[in-house]
């Protein structure tokens, strides 16, 4: 018996791949230029001495990237589904921090868009899991 990949599963694969690549880029960018990265994310550094916190964020982002990349590779749809839903906490927090730091609206809007994107991933994989059951 072959385990045929459905069109919806391919959509989920593409959606997760895109966010994994973006997060991998963000993780790397945070190490290369912490000050510029923090500005892009909406919370400027007040001191260059705080750059280590941006790198800590980056290391955790790379960790999450590797975990989700592995889950995608192994086609663990249930964990990808729940992971996408639980990951919503990060852009909510980031968006609130950016808003409190008086970041431009486009920065806050990116966080809102990320929430919507993660919810779409959740719904896609929820349907994939239901189809495979």
C-alpha positions as CSV (number, residue, x, y, z in Angstrom):
1,X,0.0,0.0,0.0
2,X,1.4,3.4,-1.0
3,X,0.8,6.5,1.1
4,X,-0.2,8.9,-1.7
5,X,0.3,12.6,-0.9
6,X,-2.9,14.6,-1.4
7,X,-3.1,18.1,-2.9
8,X,-4.1,19.5,0.5
9,X,-1.0,17.9,2.0
10,X,1.1,19.6,-0.7
11,X,-0.5,22.9,0.2
12,X,0.4,22.3,3.9
13,X,3.9,21.3,2.9
14,X,4.4,24.6,1.0
15,X,2.9,26.7,3.7
16,X,5.1,25.2,6.4
17,X,8.2,25.3,4.1
18,X,7.7,29.0,3.6
19,X,7.5,29.8,7.2
20,X,10.4,27.5,8.1
21,X,12.5,29.3,5.5
22,X,11.5,32.7,6.8
23,X,12.2,31.8,10.4
24,X,15.5,30.3,9.4
25,X,16.4,33.6,7.7
26,X,15.2,35.6,10.8
27,X,17.3,33.4,13.0
28,X,20.4,33.9,10.9
29,X,19.8,37.6,10.4
30,X,19.5,38.1,14.2
31,X,23.1,36.8,14.5
32,X,24.5,38.8,11.6
33,X,23.0,42.2,12.5
34,X,21.1,42.2,15.8
35,X,20.4,45.9,15.7
36,X,18.9,45.8,12.2
37,X,17.0,42.7,13.0
38,X,15.4,44.2,16.1
39,X,14.3,47.2,14.1
40,X,12.7,45.0,11.4
41,X,10.8,43.1,14.1
42,X,9.6,46.4,15.6
43,X,11.6,46.7,18.9
44,X,14.7,48.8,18.4
45,X,17.7,48.3,20.7
46,X,18.4,51.2,22.9
47,X,21.9,49.9,23.5
48,X,24.3,47.7,21.5
49,X,24.9,45.9,24.7
50,X,21.5,44.4,24.4
51,X,22.4,42.6,21.2
52,X,22.9,39.4,23.1
53,X,19.2,39.1,23.8
54,X,18.5,39.4,20.0
55,X,21.0,36.5,19.5
56,X,19.2,34.5,22.2
57,X,16.0,35.1,20.3
58,X,17.8,34.0,17.1
59,X,19.0,30.7,18.6
60,X,15.5,29.8,19.7
61,X,14.2,30.7,16.3
62,X,16.7,28.5,14.6
63,X,15.8,25.7,17.1
64,X,12.1,26.1,16.2
65,X,13.0,26.1,12.5
66,X,14.9,22.8,12.8
67,X,12.1,21.2,14.8
68,X,9.4,22.2,12.3
69,X,11.6,21.3,9.4
70,X,12.0,17.8,10.9
71,X,8.3,17.5,11.5
72,X,7.7,18.5,7.9
73,X,10.3,16.0,6.6
74,X,8.8,13.2,8.6
75,X,5.2,14.2,7.7
76,X,4.0,14.4,11.3
77,X,0.8,16.1,10.4
78,X,-0.8,16.0,13.9
79,X,2.2,17.7,15.6
80,X,2.5,20.2,12.7
81,X,-1.2,21.0,13.1
82,X,-1.0,21.6,16.9
83,X,2.4,23.3,16.6
84,X,0.9,25.8,14.2
85,X,-1.9,26.6,16.6
86,X,0.3,26.8,19.6
87,X,2.8,29.0,17.7
88,X,0.2,31.7,17.5
89,X,1.3,32.8,20.9
90,X,4.6,34.1,19.4
91,X,3.3,36.6,16.9
92,X,0.6,37.7,19.4
93,X,3.4,38.5,21.9
94,X,5.7,40.0,19.3
95,X,2.9,42.2,17.9
96,X,2.0,43.5,21.4
97,X,5.6,44.3,22.1
98,X,6.0,46.0,18.8
99,X,2.8,48.0,19.4
100,X,3.9,49.0,22.9
101,X,7.3,50.1,21.4
102,X,5.3,52.3,19.0
103,X,6.5,50.5,15.9
104,X,5.0,51.5,12.6
105,X,1.7,49.9,11.9
106,X,3.1,47.8,9.1
107,X,5.3,46.0,11.6
108,X,2.3,45.2,13.8
109,X,0.3,44.2,10.7
110,X,3.1,41.6,9.8
111,X,2.5,40.0,13.2
112,X,-1.3,39.9,12.6
113,X,-0.7,38.4,9.2
114,X,1.5,35.7,10.8
115,X,-1.3,34.8,13.2
116,X,-3.7,34.4,10.2
117,X,-1.1,32.4,8.3
118,X,-0.5,30.0,11.3
119,X,-4.2,29.5,11.7
120,X,-4.5,28.6,8.0
121,X,-1.7,26.1,8.5
122,X,-3.6,24.7,11.5
123,X,-6.8,24.4,9.5
124,X,-5.1,22.8,6.4
125,X,-3.4,20.1,8.6
126,X,-6.6,19.6,10.6
127,X,-8.2,18.6,7.3
128,X,-5.2,16.5,6.2
129,X,-5.3,14.6,9.5
130,X,-9.1,14.1,9.1
131,X,-8.6,12.8,5.6
132,X,-5.9,10.4,6.6
133,X,-7.9,9.0,9.5
